[in-house]
Amino acid sequence: MAKIGGREAFEPLLELLDHPQASLRQAAIAALNSLGHPDMPARALALLRDPDPLLRQSAAKIAGYFGYPECADMLFQRCDDEDESVRQAALEGLPNLDDARVLPALAAALQDKSRKTRISAARALAQVESPGVLQHLLGALQDADPWVRYYAARSLGWQALPEALDDLSRVVKEDRATMVRASAAEALGRIGGARAAAILAPLVEAEEPDLSRAALLALGQVGHPDALAPLLAALRAPDPGQRLIAIKAMTQQSAPGAAEALQWVATTDTEPRIAQAAMEALARLATPEAVAALVSLTADLTCRETCIAASARLGEAHVEQIAFGLAHLHPAVRRATVNTLARITSPLASARLSEALQDEDASVRLEAVTALRRLGNRSEQGAMAELARSDPDPGVRRAAQAALRMT
């Protein structure tokens, strides 16, 4: 409906803002937000005063999303609304206002008797840029409700405040709720650094699976060389699930040794799904070392097709790195590189592919001729004619002659 644009979509969407079905209301809000109609600030202001709490809630979400200055006073009033869902919507929209009242209002909400109100305030503080945020979130880490503590820890991570390391370290070790400890681990990963890595490393062996998983993923985010050792150890864990999580974490590690470790997993792990995950992780990592590892892995028949497909998805930006495979000692790797380059629709890929027409191995030349024929490449007719006339391998000559007949 939003695609219609203008008032034709605007009015019908407004009519859905008090629909009893929450998903439909949310869809209407999202559509109105994308529409950005010039009448929306005035209509939102009026709806913030409406007797219907569903309309007030929807209006608070819209006014908060855009941070309309003309709605600011009323949005702050709605933070004390009698309806809890309206209060939550208003509080979570406050960070989009450029207003000095935002932090005091959220700080006050952290003391509200309603746990849902406190949760909304803790969530919203993740987006507030102010030196005062730290003390309020650290206070919320002491809240009696575990979900308030969970979101307070998470917001500290989004704020990436190194000053919170001591408190998060305490929470990750001592909090009685596993989900809170896991949230603190995630926050430590976002803050990063050597100290965060040192706190997280022992948690990889935690008995609670959720905490162990969170620690592994956080180590992937830490961005410090000290995080690599526990991840490498987890790649050798007896539990396949832990190895899979370690692989996922490794995709965020550009440290030397990460690509080599994933290559080792791809060739040695006895679980096919884990070996495949390691190859896909190399493609997501996409460092020069990771691309070189993908290319080298094509020497292994069991890895070849997965690595070719993963390398091809990297596209033109990585053609030069992939093309290093044309100089590999193993003919199977050179053939696989030809196959990979042929799947990348790019003039640069085709140009590098043409180099394989001069390869010393007949099977590589044949692969290149076949690929260029399939691509309909006419820029190498001279080289193709030479192969058709004088290549020592009859199969290459026949393939080149067939390619010339198609041009």
VEXVEXLUM-988313 format. One record per residue (C-alpha): x, y, z; residue in one letter. Coordinates in pm, whole numbers, plus 50000, padded with zeros to 5 digits. Example, Ala and Ser with C-alpha at 12.3 -4.5 7.8 and 13.67 -1.06 7.14 Angstrom:
<fivexs>
512304955050780A;513674989450714S;
</fivexs>
This chain:
<fivexs>
500005000050000M;502885023550079A;503985021049716K;500875040149610I;502285071149776G;500615103849872G;497305107150048R;495885076249875E;498065054450099A;498345078250394F;494735078350512E;494095040750486P;497325033950674L;496295057550953L;493075038050989E;495075006651072L;496905022151366L;494305010151618D;493794975851461H;493544948851731P;496114927351550Q;499564939151662A;501384926851351S;499044946751127L;499514978051337R;503284973951317Q;503114969350939A;501075001350908A;503585020151126I;506485007650913A;504675017950594A;503905052650729L;507515056650837N;508715047850487S;506125071150334L;507315101950527G;504135121150453H;504345158950529P;501125157650732D;502465130650962M;503905153051240P;500575170551293A;498605138151276R;501025120851515A;500675149351763L;496895146351754A;497035108451792L;499335111452095L;496355127852270R;493775102452153D;491735083852418P;492485050752245D;495735036052389P;496425016852068L;496465049351873L;498645066152135R;501055036952121Q;501235037651739S;501685075351740A;504495072851996A;506325047851776K;505995070551471I;506895102751652A;509835085751819G;511065070251494Y;511265104351325F;512075124651636G;509515151251543Y;510365182751748P;506715193451746E;505785160651917C;508525161752182A;506525176152472D;503675151852420M;506075122452377L;507595130352716F;504095131552863Q;503355097352719R;506345083652915C;503985086153216D;500955072953030D;498505051853226E;498885024552963D;502115004752992E;502454997552620S;502225034852545V;504895042452806R;507185016452650Q;506735030152298A;507385065752413A;510495056752612L;512045036952328E;511525066252091G;513165092452314L;516755086852191P;515775100551849N;514925134352003L;517575161252029D;516415171652373D;518175175852711A;515235158852883R;515925124752725V;518495111452972L;516645123153287P;513415107653159A;515055074153090L;516905075153422A;513605080853601A;512005052153410A;514755028753536L;513235033853882Q;509655026653774D;507784999153957K;506904982853624S;509574958653501R;508514964253138K;509015001553175T;512464995853322R;513314972053039I;512304997852778S;514455024152947A;517465000852961A;517044992652593R;516685028852492A;519855039352675L;521885019752419A;521225048352175Q;521775078352401V;525035097152359E;525825112352696S;528535107852961P;525785101853215G;524585069953047V;527265048453210L;526205053753571Q;522545046653494H;523275014553306L;525665002753576L;522885008753826G;520484988653611A;522914959253627L;521824956553992Q;518084955353912D;516074927454072A;514594917353737D;516904896153515P;515534910853192W;516374945953305V;519914934153384R;520024916253047Y;519214947852852Y;521444969453069A;524404947052988A;523464946752622R;523224984752610S;526644987852774L;527964966552489G;526334988352225W;527805018652396Q;531215000652394A;532235016952720L;535585003652850P;534705018453190E;532094990853223A;534614962253205L;534844956753582D;531084955453630D;530524933453326L;533264910153445S;531454906453776R;528114900353604V;529484874753361V;530964854853649K;528404859253925E;524914867753796D;522414840853885R;520684842453544A;522514825853256T;520904848753000M;522284879053185V;525754863853196R;525514856652823A;524434892552755S;527414905252957A;529714882652754A;528334897252433E;528924932352570A;532534923752655L;533034912552296G;531734945652165R;534004965452397I;536954943952296G;540604944952392G;543034922052572A;541214923652904R;537874914052750A;539574884452580A;541074873352912A;537674874853085I;535894856052807L;538434828352742A;537604806853050P;533884809552978L;534294788752662V;534384758652898E;531294769553094A;528784742153173E;525884763453052E;525744759252671P;524244793952619D;527084810352810L;529754790252630S;528204799352297R;528004836252387A;531654836352500A;532814820752174L;530874845251959L;532084874152174A;535704863152130L;535144865651758G;534244902351804Q;536994911952048V;539414922451775G;542544913651972H;545124886351895P;544604871352242D;541124860352135A;542464836651871L;543914809552097A;540634799752271P;538864799751935L;541484776651787L;541074753452084A;537304752952036A;537764742151673L;539154709551816R;536424704952078A;534754670552093P;531304686452071D;530374693051704P;528034720951811G;530844739451983Q;533044735351675R;530314750551460L;529984780551691I;533764785051690A;533714785151309I;531034812051311K;533114832751551A;536194828651333M;534484847051047T;535034879151245Q;538724871951308Q;541134887551060S;544124878451278A;546944858251115P;546194821551158G;542414823651129A;542264813450762A;544834785850815E;542794771751104A;539584771350900L;541414754550613Q;542604727850854W;539034721850975V;537774719050618A;540234691350540T;540304672250868T;536914674151040D;535004641451015T;531614659051016E;530754669750659P;528524698350781R;531394712550985I;533874709650699A;531394727750476Q;530804754450739A;534564760550754A;534734765950378M;531784789650384E;533404807950675A;536534813250466L;534394829850200A;532774852650459R;536174860950603L;537354870150250A;540844881150353T;543644874450101P;544694844750318E;541134831450327A;540714833849950V;544084816449901A;542894788950137A;539684784149937L;541704781549617V;544114756249768S;541274735149906L;540084727749552T;542934702549534A;540724680849755D;537914665149554L;535554665249854T;536034702849898C;536244713349535R;532694722149436E;531914740049763T;535094760749736C;534514769349370I;530964780949443A;532044800549752A;534924817249570S;532744826549273A;530254843749504R;533034867049616L;532744883949277G;534904907749081E;536464924449387A;538414892449456H;539254881849101V;542954889849131E;543284869449449Q;541384840149297I;543504841948982A;546614833649184F;545284798249158G;546284797948790L;549914795148905A;549294767149157H;551504736249128L;548514712749125H;546694710748786P;543424702948965A;543634736449145V;544354754348820R;541344737548656R;539164747048952A;540404783048928T;539364783648562V;535944770648664N;535664797248935T;536654825948706L;534164813848447A;531364818048702R;532214854548769I;530554876148506T;533214902648468S;535624913548192P;538464911248442L;537584875148527A;537394866248157S;540764882548093A;542434862748372R;540644831348255L;542204835247911S;545674831748062E;544914795048120A;544954789147744L;548754789247773Q;548924764848065D;551474736748034E;548884710748132D;546484699747859A;543604694148102S;543824730548217V;543914743347860R;540914721847776L;539024735748079E;539834771147966A;538734765047607V;535484749347725T;534804778047965A;535494805147706L;533334786947454R;530494785347705R;530884822447781L;530874831247411G;534144850647453N;535394862647112R;538374882747229S;540684852647223E;540034840746868Q;543724843746778G;544824822247070A;541974798247003M;542974794946637A;546544787146741E;545334760046975L;543044745746708A;545954743946465R;548934733046672S;548114722547027D;549884689647101P;546784675347266D;544084663447023P;541294669747275G;542334706147311V;542564710046932R;539074695946881R;537614717947157A;539284749247011A;538004740646661Q;534494736446800A;534784769946978A;535864787246656L;532924772546466R;530584788946716M;531994823946664T;
</fivexs>
